[in-house]
Amino acid sequence: MRVVIITGASDGIGAEIARQLAATEGARIALVLAARNMAMLEAVAGECAALGAATLALQTDVSVQDDCKRMVAATLERFGRIDVLINNAGRSAHALFEDVSDLGWYEDLMRVNLWGSVWCTHAALPSLKASKGSIVAVSSLAGLVGVPGRTAYGATKFAVSGFFESLRAELKGAGVSVTTAYPGVVATRIRHNGYNAEGERLGTSSLNEDQAMPVAQCASLIIDGMNGRKREVVMTAKGKIGRFLKLLVPGMIENMALAAVKDEAKPH
């Protein structure tokens, strides 16, 4: 039985990854679902159990290191091993830097998006090395190209990319794969629940979402990358081209980034 931990599993990409894994692997998989909202977690766990998967729902705030340690300990107590850790938990934000008066929420965002992944990975690493397992880090295209209004979010995702790129090199001889996923705009509620300039809930999305990727497609691409033990999963053609054009024509990429932002959210 393959034991898979998924953080941020109560909704969005994490919940859909869980459902797809349960649908394809059934009784051959154990899913450890971690997030803050226990009611939503239990609902997702129920869906996965109905598909035959063994499940364990754990209320976890990844911005608290002790929660990350408890999650890993509970997984090992229940299942005795860890084969995959999917670091998916994250929060969004959109604010022009000059409009931010209190930078405290920048630190809070970093604790969720970066440190949550670091703490979970550190706690699970001995078990992942023993199983020669896989680590997945869900970054963002905002972790490859700077986007206006995303100084806080982009900083956390660039940090995620750098940390896991270095870790991949460190673990090359240990048989542990490290896959970094770079979704673009996905049809979830993450941007609505992100921070605004005052550190409060945005309530709306600041990005153009007319061509948002369906969450099922995003989850499927992440699973394929995980199962194929790929280094990276860059999910859009613009993302694949943009990372190279950034080196050659950075001004063009800045204009493309501006075009991704709604007019009312652009700098004036």
Buried (B, 14 or more C-beta within 10 A) or exposed (E): BBBBBBBBBBBBBBBBBBBBBBEBBEEEBBBBBBBBEBEBBBBBBEBBBEBEBBBBBBBBBBBBBEBBBBBBEBBBEEBEBBBBBBBBBBBBBBBBBEEBEEEEBBEBBBBBBBBBBBBBBBBBBEBBBBBEBBBBBBBBBBBBBBBBBBBBBBBBBBBBBBBBBEBBEEBEEEBBBBBBBBBBBBBBEBBEBBBBBEBEEBEBBBBBBEEBBEBBBBBBBBBEBBBEEBEBBBBBEBBBEBBEBBEEEEEEBBEBBBEBBBEEBEEE
